Amino acid sequence: MAEGVEEAWDARVKGILKAELKRKGVTYAQLVEKLDAIGVKETEPNIRNKLARGKFTAVFFVQCLSAVGSKNISLE
């Protein structure tokens, strides 16, 4: 992959998740609770680090969206 391309995609996915959390009014602490309710164990510092780096799996991305009740997302 060309230099910078992967970083651009990481930033895009990070932006989508952060925007969805903001749209739903969910803090990182609340996300920890919501993830726990669906059986996903995370800590607030881990979530903060993952989102700051923009490096996380597609599984984590979908778990977060599911936990906050997102049914649809826009890729624009």
Phi and psi restraints in degrees (value plus and minus 20) as a CYANA .aco file:
   2 ALA   PHI     -81.6   -41.6
   2 ALA   PSI     126.2   166.2
   3 GLU   PHI     -77.7   -37.7
   3 GLU   PSI     111.3   151.3
   4 GLY   PHI      71.9   111.9
   4 GLY   PSI     -40.7    -0.7
   5 VAL   PHI     -88.5   -48.5
   5 VAL   PSI     -66.5   -26.5
   6 GLU   PHI     -82.0   -42.0
   6 GLU   PSI     -61.1   -21.1
   7 GLU   PHI     -82.6   -42.6
   7 GLU   PSI     -57.0   -17.0
   8 ALA   PHI     -85.1   -45.1
   8 ALA   PSI     -61.0   -21.0
   9 TRP   PHI     -87.6   -47.6
   9 TRP   PSI     -60.7   -20.7
  10 ASP   PHI     -77.7   -37.7
  10 ASP   PSI     -65.8   -25.8
  11 ALA   PHI     -84.2   -44.2
  11 ALA   PSI     -58.1   -18.1
  12 ARG   PHI     -84.5   -44.5
  12 ARG   PSI     -66.9   -26.9
  13 VAL   PHI     -86.0   -46.0
  13 VAL   PSI     -61.8   -21.8
  14 LYS   PHI     -78.8   -38.8
  14 LYS   PSI     -63.9   -23.9
  15 GLY   PHI     -83.2   -43.2
  15 GLY   PSI     -59.4   -19.4
  16 ILE   PHI     -82.5   -42.5
  16 ILE   PSI     -66.9   -26.9
  17 LEU   PHI     -86.7   -46.7
  17 LEU   PSI     -64.9   -24.9
  18 LYS   PHI     -83.3   -43.3
  18 LYS   PSI     -59.1   -19.1
  19 ALA   PHI     -85.0   -45.0
  19 ALA   PSI     -58.9   -18.9
  20 GLU   PHI     -88.2   -48.2
  20 GLU   PSI     -59.8   -19.8
  21 LEU   PHI     -82.4   -42.4
  21 LEU   PSI     -62.8   -22.8
  22 LYS   PHI     -85.1   -45.1
  22 LYS   PSI     -63.8   -23.8
  23 ARG   PHI     -80.8   -40.8
  23 ARG   PSI     -57.0   -17.0
  24 LYS   PHI    -104.9   -64.9
  24 LYS   PSI     -28.0    12.0
  25 GLY   PHI      49.6    89.6
  25 GLY   PSI      14.6    54.6
  26 VAL   PHI    -124.6   -84.6
  26 VAL   PSI     104.6   144.6
  27 THR   PHI    -103.1   -63.1
  27 THR   PSI     148.8   188.8
  28 TYR   PHI     -82.7   -42.7
  28 TYR   PSI     -58.9   -18.9
  29 ALA   PHI     -82.7   -42.7
  29 ALA   PSI     -61.9   -21.9
  30 GLN   PHI     -87.5   -47.5
  30 GLN   PSI     -55.5   -15.5
  31 LEU   PHI     -82.9   -42.9
  31 LEU   PSI     -59.4   -19.4
  32 VAL   PHI     -76.4   -36.4
  32 VAL   PSI     -66.5   -26.5
  33 GLU   PHI     -84.7   -44.7
  33 GLU   PSI     -62.7   -22.7
  34 LYS   PHI     -87.9   -47.9
  34 LYS   PSI     -58.1   -18.1
  35 LEU   PHI     -86.0   -46.0
  35 LEU   PSI     -61.8   -21.8
  36 ASP   PHI     -79.1   -39.1
  36 ASP   PSI     -57.0   -17.0
  37 ALA   PHI     -84.7   -44.7
  37 ALA   PSI     -43.2    -3.2
  38 ILE   PHI    -125.2   -85.2
  38 ILE   PSI      -6.4    33.6
  39 GLY   PHI      68.0   108.0
  39 GLY   PSI      -4.9    35.1
  40 VAL   PHI    -125.5   -85.5
  40 VAL   PSI     100.1   140.1
  41 LYS   PHI    -114.6   -74.6
  41 LYS   PSI      95.2   135.2
  42 GLU   PHI    -160.2  -120.2
  42 GLU   PSI     140.4   180.4
  43 THR   PHI    -133.3   -93.3
  43 THR   PSI     138.9   178.9
  44 GLU   PHI     -80.0   -40.0
  44 GLU   PSI     -64.7   -24.7
  45 PRO   PHI     -80.6   -40.6
  45 PRO   PSI     -57.9   -17.9
  46 ASN   PHI     -83.1   -43.1
  46 ASN   PSI     -64.3   -24.3
  47 ILE   PHI     -84.0   -44.0
  47 ILE   PSI     -64.7   -24.7
  48 ARG   PHI     -78.7   -38.7
  48 ARG   PSI     -64.0   -24.0
  49 ASN   PHI     -86.6   -46.6
  49 ASN   PSI     -63.4   -23.4
  50 LYS   PHI     -79.7   -39.7
  50 LYS   PSI     -65.0   -25.0
  51 LEU   PHI     -93.4   -53.4
  51 LEU   PSI     -52.3   -12.3
  52 ALA   PHI     -86.8   -46.8
  52 ALA   PSI     -61.3   -21.3
  53 ARG   PHI     -96.3   -56.3
  53 ARG   PSI     -50.1   -10.1
  54 GLY   PHI      56.0    96.0
  54 GLY   PSI      -1.0    39.0
  55 LYS   PHI    -136.4   -96.4
  55 LYS   PSI      85.6   125.6
  56 PHE   PHI    -176.6  -136.6
  56 PHE   PSI     143.6   183.6
  57 THR   PHI     -99.3   -59.3
  57 THR   PSI     142.4   182.4
  58 ALA   PHI     -82.3   -42.3
  58 ALA   PSI     -54.6   -14.6
  59 VAL   PHI     -81.3   -41.3
  59 VAL   PSI     -67.3   -27.3
  60 PHE   PHI     -80.8   -40.8
  60 PHE   PSI     -62.3   -22.3
  61 PHE   PHI     -77.0   -37.0
  61 PHE   PSI     -69.8   -29.8
  62 VAL   PHI     -89.1   -49.1
  62 VAL   PSI     -57.3   -17.3
  63 GLN   PHI     -80.1   -40.1
  63 GLN   PSI     -64.2   -24.2
  64 CYS   PHI     -83.2   -43.2
  64 CYS   PSI     -67.0   -27.0
  65 LEU   PHI     -81.4   -41.4
  65 LEU   PSI     -62.1   -22.1
  66 SER   PHI     -84.7   -44.7
  66 SER   PSI     -63.4   -23.4
  67 ALA   PHI     -81.4   -41.4
  67 ALA   PSI     -54.4   -14.4
  68 VAL   PHI    -112.1   -72.1
  68 VAL   PSI     -18.2    21.8
  69 GLY   PHI      64.0   104.0
  69 GLY   PSI       1.3    41.3
  70 SER   PHI     -96.3   -56.3
  70 SER   PSI     108.8   148.8
  71 LYS   PHI    -122.6   -82.6
  71 LYS   PSI     -51.4   -11.4
  72 ASN   PHI    -158.9  -118.9
  72 ASN   PSI     125.9   165.9
  73 ILE   PHI    -151.9  -111.9
  73 ILE   PSI     135.2   175.2
  74 SER   PHI    -122.4   -82.4
  74 SER   PSI     112.8   152.8
  75 LEU   PHI    -111.0   -71.0
  75 LEU   PSI     -14.1    25.9
